[in-house]
Amino acid sequence: MAAPWIVDDELWDLVEPLIPVPTGNFRYPSRKRLPARECL
């Protein structure tokens, strides 16, 4: 049994296309992004 805060594969397949792809900005780099699945 998975923990309740972990996104299962079925839900992730539905949500992943809705998350925008981060664009890189080489002139003004920002901090490293966290994985979207872990944040969700």
C-alpha positions in Angstrom: 0.0 0.0 0.0 1.4 3.4 -1.0 1.3 6.4 1.2 -1.7 8.7 0.6 0.5 11.6 -0.5 2.2 9.7 -3.4 0.6 10.3 -6.8 -0.1 7.0 -8.4 0.8 6.3 -12.1 -2.8 6.5 -13.4 -3.3 10.0 -11.9 0.1 11.1 -13.1 -0.7 10.1 -16.7 -3.7 12.4 -16.5 -2.0 15.3 -14.9 1.4 15.4 -16.5 0.3 16.9 -19.9 -1.3 19.8 -18.0 1.9 20.9 -16.3 3.9 23.5 -18.4 7.4 22.7 -19.5 9.9 24.9 -17.7 11.9 27.1 -20.0 15.6 27.8 -19.3 16.9 31.3 -18.9 20.7 31.3 -19.3 21.1 35.0 -18.7 19.3 34.9 -15.3 19.5 31.4 -14.0 17.3 30.5 -11.1 17.5 27.8 -8.4 17.1 24.2 -9.5 13.5 23.2 -9.9 11.9 20.4 -7.9 10.3 17.5 -9.8 6.7 18.2 -10.6 5.5 14.8 -9.5 7.0 15.2 -6.1 5.5 18.7 -5.7 2.1 17.5 -6.7 
